[in-house]
């Protein structure tokens, strides 16, 4: 249960911080949009968990443990320095104009990844269901690697996915509420905390 909580926390931190940014920018996230964001993230996490669980049966000896440790540790280290990567993307995309959605518009996803509030592309100050899907996609990049790496050693996948769904919704709604209470816009970066959690999970795989 503790591992599931740590795993879900590392995944939900991004949604929480993004929601605070929306709140400070007075952008509303309806309950339906919050559910979509959490559902997409949980779905991607679930797919990676079950895929990793399937793959590990074909891996010999201690290889699953080694791979699990390596993936989580490397991702944790990356998350520690993710803020620098986001700043680089923001500098490369300074032009603020409406964006055209395409199914595999990687450039758009990267822009949303660097600045989550760009998902409100129509400037309506309300995150629609369609916009919430793109935000969820940008926030779920890490879930693929986290889920796969974690599933190579361990189980309880259904419990983890359900927990992610519930806590994800709570993280979004609470994040928006907190953001609205902040007078000035803030640039909160908690990716380092997610990185620390992932590194703890990685070390735990060796125990």
N, C-alpha and C positions, 0 to 999 in steps of 0.2 A: 504493500500500500504506500509506503514511504517513497519507494522508487517511482511509483506511478505519479505521486504528487509532485516530485521533483521534475519528472519528465514533462508533465502537463504545465507546470509553472514556467519552465524554460520556453515552452511553445507559446503560452498565453501572454508573456510579458510584452511582446511586440504589439499585440492587439490592445493591451492596456495603455501603453504609451501613445500609440496612434490615436486612441480615443480621447486621451487628454488633449492632444493637439487639436482635435476636432472641437472639443469643448471650448478651448481658449479662442478658437477662431469663430465661435458661435455657429458651428455647423451641426445640425441635428442628425442624430443617428436613430431612426425609428426602431422599435423593438424587432420588427420583421427583418430589418437590415442587420441588426445585431445577431439575430438567429442565423441568417445566411452566412455572415462572416464566421461565426463559430462552427456552423455545419460544414462549410467548405474546408476549414482548417482541420476539423475532426475527421472528415472523410479522407483527406490526403494523408493525415497521420495514420489512420486505420489501414489504408492501402499499403503504406510502407511497412507498418508493423506486421501485417499478415504475410506480406511478400518476404520480409526478412525471416519470419518464422518458418516459412516454407523452404527457403534457401538453406537455412542452417542445418537441416536434416541431411543435406548432401555434402556438408563440409567436414573434413576429417579432423580428428583429435581436438587440439586446442585452438584451431584456426578461427572458429566463431568468436572465442574470447578475445583473441588478438585483433581481429577485424573490428569487433564492437568497441574495444578500448581505443583503437586508432581513429575510428570515425568520430566518436564522441569527443575525444581529446583534441583532434584537429579542428573540429567545428567549434569547440569551446574556445580555443586559442583565436580562431577567426572572429568569433563574437566579441572577444575582448577589444579588438581593433576595428570593429565594424563601423564605428562612428566616422573614422577616417575615410573609409570606402564610400560611405553615403555622402560625405562632403565633396568627394571627388566627382561623383555622379551629378550632384547639384551644380557644380561649377561648369560641367559640360552641357547642362541643359538649363540655361538661365532665361530663355525666352518663355514668357508666360502667356500662352494662348490656348484656345480650345483644342482638344485632342480628338482625333478620329479613332473610334474603337475598331480594332480588327481582332480576329480570334487569336492570332499569334503575334500581336504587336509587342515584340520584346522591348522596344524602346520605351513604350508607354509603361509597361510593367516596371522597368527599371526606374523610371521617373517617380512612379508611385512608391516604389521601394525606398527611394531616397527621401521623398517628401510625401507622406501618406495623404495629406490634405489635397493633393492633386487629383485624387480619385473623384472629387466633386467637380467634374470637368465642366458642368453647365452652370457653375457658380450659383446654384439655387439655394445654397446654405442648408440643404437637406440631402443626405446620402440616400439615393434611390436604391432599389433592389439590384438593379443592373450594376450600378457603381460599386455597391458593396461586394459584389462578386469579384470585381477586378481588384478591389482593396484586399479581399481575402486571399486572392491568388498571389499577390505581392507579399503578403505577410506569411504565406505558407511555404516559401522557398526552403527554409531550414527544416520544416517538418518532415520532408522526404528523407533527408539524411539522418535526422534525429531518430525518427521512427525506425528506419532500417537498422541503424547502428545499435539501438537499444534492444530490438527484437532478437538479435543474434544470440543474446544471452538473457533469458528471462521469459516471462509469460504474462498472463492477465491482460490480454490485449483488449477484450471487450470492456473490461472495467476501466482501462486507461482511456479508451475512446469516449466512453460515456462521461467520464470525469472531465475530459477535455471539452466536450460539448457544453456541459453545465457551467464550468468555470470560465469558458470562453465568453459565453453570453454575459455572465456577471462582470467579467473584466471590461468588456466594451461599455456596458451601461454605467458602471461605477467610474470608469475612466472619463467618460463624457461629463458626468456629474461633477467630478473633481475639477475638470478643465473649465467648466462654466464658473466655478467659484474662484478661479484664479483671475485676478484683475489684469495682469500683464501677460502677454504671450511668453511662453517659456520654451526653451529648447532642451527637453529632458531626454537623456540618453541612458537607458538602462540595459543596453545590449551587453555591457560588461558583466552585469549580474547574471544574465542568461548564460554567458560564457563560463562563469564560475560554477553555476549549477551543472552544466554539461560536463565540466572537468571533474566535478565530484562524482557524477554518474559514471564517468569513464573509469575513475579509480576504483569505484565500487564493483565494477565488472571483474576486477582482478582479485577481489576478496573471496 
